[in-house]
Amino acid sequence: MLGRLNHVALAVPDLAAATALYRDTLGGKVSEPQALPEHGVTVVFVDVGNTKIELLEPLGEGSSIQTFIDKNPAGGMHHVCYEVDDIIAARDRMKESGARVLGDGEPKIGAHGKPVIFLHPKDFMGTLVELEQV
């Protein structure tokens, strides 16, 4: 079921500064910022060849990323995203295994325009896991 690592997401307090760091200091190829109001974030992707780094900045009131930044003012790793072939089959398998799917359990459209779900970090050794259908 588990496919390749799609991205590692880092929550950042200042997206412009983080983008500049990855672009100018590390020489990364960065995307344009993309606002995702339905997820409460603005994102930038850094292409590192074999995967991506997703930089997340809070967007709007009540962003879950803001809560993360409040607890981690410098930012930090927020989640890892793995690819799956069938998001519904993956969701059902997770539920059958006892893993908690966050939200209402229905896939949402993610930053890549593909269905995603998130799995509770307490079920995965403290790591928030995103599954994305490819």
N, C-alpha and C positions, 0 to 999 in steps of 0.2 A: 504494500500500500504506500509506504513512505517513499517519496521521490527525492530529487535533489534539493539541496538548500537553495532557496530562492533569494533570500536576503536576511541580513541581521539588521534590526532596527535600533537606532539610538535616539532617545529623546534628548532634545537640546533646548536650552533656554533662548538661544538667539540663532535662528536658522541662517541668516546672512553671514554671521561670523563662522558658523560651523561649515557652511558651504565654501567660504573662502579658505578655511583651513584645509579642507579636503582637496580643493582645486589647486590652490596656490602653494601650499606647503608640501602636500603629499603627491601632487600632480595627478589627481583623479579627474576622470571625465564625469562631470556632473550634469544632471538634467535641470530644466527650468523648474521653479517651484510650482507645485500643484496644490491648490486648496481643495480639501475634501470636507466640506461642512458637515456631511452626514456622519463622519467619523471624528469630527472635532480637531482636525489636524491640517497643517500644511506640510507637504513632503517634498523632499529632493532625493533623487536616487544617484548614488555614486557607483559607476560601473567599474568593477575591479577584475573584469575578465571572466573568472569562473563563478562569480556571484555578484551581488550588489550589497551596498550599505544604504539603508534608508534612514535619512535624517528627518525626525519628526518634531515639529514645533506646535504648541497648543494653538488652536483656532477657536475663538468664540468662548462664551461663558459656559462653564461646566465641562470643559474638555477634560477627559480622563488623563490626558498627557499633562495638563496643568497640575493635577494632583500628584503625579509622578515627579514633576519638576519641583513642586513645593517640598517634597521629601528628599529630593536629590538636586539641590540648586545648581550644581555643575552639569547636570544631565547624566546619562548613563545608558547601559543596554536595556532596552524595553522589551523586545521579543525576538524570536527567531521564526522564520517562515519556511515551511517545507511545501513542496509541490505534491499534489495528489492528482490521480487521473479522474476521479469521480468524487466530488465534494459531498454529495448526499450519502454515498456508500461509506465514505470516510467518517462523516458525522454519525451515521447509524452505528458503525463499528465502535467509535469512541464511546457513545452512550451505552452500548451493550457491554463494553469493558469497564464501565463505571466512571469514565472520565466525564467531567462537567464541561459542556459547551456553554460559553458565555452568551449573554443576551437571551433572545427568545428561541435560540437554536436554529433559526433559519439563516442560510447564507446571505451575506450582504455583498455588494459589489465593492471590490477593493481598488487600490490605486492603479492597478494594471488593467482595470475594466473586467476583472474575472471574479467569480464567486469566492468568498473567503469565510472562514469561521475562526473563532479564537477559542482556545482551550484553557481552562483554569490553571494558573501556575502552581497551585498546591498539588495538582495531580501529576506535575512534570518537574519535580525536584526544584521548585521555586522559579521556573522559567515559563513565562507566558508564551504559548505556542500558537502560531497562525498557520492554518492550512489553506492553500490556494489551489484551485482547480486549474490545470494547464490544458 
